[in-house]
Amino acid sequence: MAPCFAVARMADGSSTGASCSRERTRKGELDHIAVEVRFHQQAEDSLFRFAVTVAVYAGRIVFCRHESHAGYELPGGRREPGEDIRRTAERELWEESGATEFTMQPVAAYSVRNGEVETYGMLYYAEITRFGVLPPFEITTVELFPPTALPMEYTYPLIQPLLVEKVLQWRQAKADGCGC
């Protein structure tokens, strides 16, 4: 089985990567995938198709399990027609985790390039203070992981570890007083 690899390009030109042995999707298994995740200072709002949130509760990162996916994933999803991208993030956080009280901040625009196709999303950070009942949609389980012991099994292993890393770097920079 051929390995897969993702490279993330930061706005400052630096890069980081993630690798895996395979990614499972609804359509089956893909033995070889090469994607590039890019972080942008800004992007045109009309480009955003997805919102993803790295949410923290009691110092632990929130991960969900979708009823038809084997791995863990961050709360997030597709933007509805006419929906504000922040509203997408808020709606998806509630739908996929049951979070009812939280603060949310934008972290970065990002894009995922797979061959000739590039899709844009907005990455958010949220601090959850209260969970309600998990809505009866597609998420079956919500689990909390310490930032030092994240899950090994991701639904999107070429993308989501890079999004978590970006948010952790962003949080550290804020803690260091960079004002970003």
TADA-V79832 format. One record per residue. RES is the residue in three letters. PHI is phi in degrees with one decimal (none if undefined). OMEGA is omega in degrees with one decimal (none if undefined). D_CENTER is the distance of its C-alpha to the mean C-alpha in Angstrom with 2 decimals. Layout:
BEGIN
RES	PHI	OMEGA	D_CENTER
RES	PHI	OMEGA	D_CENTER
END
This chain:
BEGIN
MET	none	-179.2	26.10
ALA	-75.5	178.6	24.70
PRO	-75.1	174.1	21.71
CYS	-118.5	-174.4	18.56
PHE	-150.4	176.4	17.01
ALA	-125.5	176.3	14.36
VAL	-118.8	175.3	15.22
ALA	-107.5	176.0	13.33
ARG	-104.8	179.4	15.80
MET	-86.3	-179.6	15.75
ALA	-61.6	-178.7	17.86
ASP	-84.2	177.7	20.64
GLY	95.3	178.3	20.99
SER	-72.6	-179.6	19.83
SER	-141.4	175.3	17.63
THR	-146.2	-177.0	15.83
GLY	-143.5	175.8	15.10
ALA	-142.5	178.3	13.91
SER	-133.4	177.4	16.19
CYS	-157.7	178.5	16.79
SER	-90.2	176.2	19.79
ARG	-170.7	176.9	18.41
GLU	-119.8	178.6	15.62
ARG	-93.7	176.4	16.59
THR	-133.0	177.6	16.24
ARG	-62.2	-176.6	18.34
LYS	-84.9	179.9	20.77
GLY	124.8	-177.2	21.45
GLU	-102.5	176.2	20.86
LEU	-109.4	-175.2	20.30
ASP	-77.7	-178.6	22.26
HIS	-141.5	-179.4	21.41
ILE	-131.2	171.9	18.36
ALA	-128.6	177.9	17.93
VAL	-127.6	175.6	15.00
GLU	-125.4	176.3	14.45
VAL	-102.1	179.9	11.37
ARG	-118.5	174.4	12.94
PHE	-106.7	-174.7	12.34
HIS	-122.4	174.5	14.88
GLN	-62.6	178.7	16.95
GLN	-159.1	176.2	17.09
ALA	-152.7	178.6	17.08
GLU	-63.3	-177.1	19.20
ASP	-53.6	-177.2	17.88
SER	-65.9	178.9	19.21
LEU	-78.9	-174.3	16.88
PHE	-68.5	176.8	13.66
ARG	-110.0	-175.3	12.96
PHE	-133.9	168.7	9.42
ALA	-131.6	178.7	7.68
VAL	-129.8	-178.6	4.28
THR	-124.8	167.7	5.55
VAL	-91.2	-175.2	6.14
ALA	-108.0	-178.8	9.48
VAL	-121.9	173.8	12.64
TYR	-133.4	179.4	15.86
ALA	52.2	176.9	18.98
GLY	80.0	-178.6	17.34
ARG	-116.3	-177.7	15.02
ILE	-87.4	-177.3	11.27
VAL	-85.0	173.8	10.65
PHE	-126.7	-177.8	9.65
CYS	-120.3	171.0	11.03
ARG	-120.5	179.3	13.25
HIS	-82.8	-176.5	13.97
GLU	-60.3	-178.5	17.71
SER	-114.0	178.3	17.77
HIS	-121.5	-177.3	15.23
ALA	-83.6	-172.3	16.30
GLY	-101.5	175.9	13.25
TYR	-87.6	176.3	10.69
GLU	-145.2	175.8	7.27
LEU	-80.0	175.3	4.95
PRO	-61.5	179.7	6.84
GLY	169.8	179.0	6.58
GLY	174.3	-175.1	9.06
ARG	-76.4	175.6	11.91
ARG	-77.5	176.0	13.96
GLU	-78.4	178.4	17.46
PRO	-55.4	178.2	20.50
GLY	77.8	-176.4	21.61
GLU	-85.7	172.7	18.72
ASP	-66.3	-174.3	17.65
ILE	-63.8	175.7	13.98
ARG	-65.8	177.4	13.89
ARG	-62.5	175.4	15.60
THR	-59.0	-179.3	13.00
ALA	-61.8	179.9	10.39
GLU	-64.3	-179.5	13.31
ARG	-62.7	-178.6	14.43
GLU	-65.6	178.1	11.34
LEU	-62.0	177.5	11.02
TRP	-66.2	-177.1	14.71
GLU	-59.5	-171.8	14.82
GLU	-100.1	179.0	12.38
SER	-130.7	-175.1	13.47
GLY	83.2	179.9	16.78
ALA	-62.3	-179.7	16.16
THR	-112.5	177.2	19.15
GLU	-131.6	-178.4	19.49
PHE	-164.5	168.4	16.97
THR	-108.8	-175.8	16.72
MET	-138.6	177.4	13.90
GLN	-133.4	173.9	13.73
PRO	-72.1	178.9	12.25
VAL	-108.5	-176.5	11.10
ALA	-166.1	165.9	11.07
ALA	-79.0	176.8	11.29
TYR	-142.4	173.9	9.98
SER	-137.9	178.1	11.45
VAL	-122.2	178.7	11.53
ARG	-107.2	176.1	15.18
ASN	-126.5	-173.9	16.66
GLY	70.0	-178.9	20.36
GLU	-89.9	-176.1	21.54
VAL	-94.9	176.2	18.67
GLU	-123.7	-178.3	16.13
THR	-116.6	-176.7	13.49
TYR	-105.5	175.1	12.03
GLY	-142.5	175.8	9.14
MET	-117.3	-178.8	8.91
LEU	-102.1	-179.9	6.61
TYR	-122.8	171.7	8.25
TYR	-120.6	178.3	9.62
ALA	-132.7	170.7	11.74
GLU	-111.9	-177.6	14.70
ILE	-90.2	175.5	15.91
THR	-110.7	179.7	19.69
ARG	-155.3	172.2	20.46
PHE	-106.6	169.7	19.39
GLY	-106.1	177.1	21.50
VAL	-76.0	176.7	22.01
LEU	-65.8	-179.6	19.14
PRO	-59.8	-176.5	19.78
PRO	-81.8	177.6	21.34
PHE	-107.8	-172.2	18.77
GLU	-90.1	-178.1	16.90
ILE	-88.2	-178.7	15.27
THR	-101.2	-174.9	17.87
THR	-145.9	171.4	16.70
VAL	-121.0	-179.7	14.69
GLU	-130.1	-178.9	14.95
LEU	-111.7	-179.1	14.72
PHE	-125.6	173.3	14.52
PRO	-66.8	-179.1	16.03
PRO	-58.0	-179.7	14.18
THR	-90.7	-178.4	17.00
ALA	-142.3	-177.8	16.69
LEU	-74.9	-178.7	13.20
PRO	-62.1	177.8	13.40
MET	-89.9	-173.7	14.93
GLU	-111.8	179.4	14.06
TYR	-106.1	171.4	10.65
THR	-67.1	-179.4	10.67
TYR	-122.1	-171.9	8.93
PRO	-68.4	180.0	10.44
LEU	-90.9	-174.7	10.77
ILE	-119.8	-168.9	7.32
GLN	-65.7	175.1	4.85
PRO	-59.9	178.5	7.82
LEU	-70.6	177.4	8.16
LEU	-67.9	176.9	5.18
VAL	-61.9	179.9	6.65
GLU	-59.1	179.3	9.91
LYS	-60.7	-179.9	9.73
VAL	-67.1	178.6	9.34
LEU	-62.4	176.0	12.02
GLN	-65.3	179.1	14.14
TRP	-61.7	178.3	13.94
ARG	-62.0	179.4	15.04
GLN	-64.3	178.4	17.74
ALA	-62.5	177.0	18.97
LYS	-64.5	179.0	19.35
ALA	-63.7	178.9	21.17
ASP	-80.0	175.5	23.34
GLY	85.7	-178.9	24.32
CYS	-75.4	179.7	23.11
GLY	77.5	-178.9	22.60
CYS	-89.1	none	19.36
END
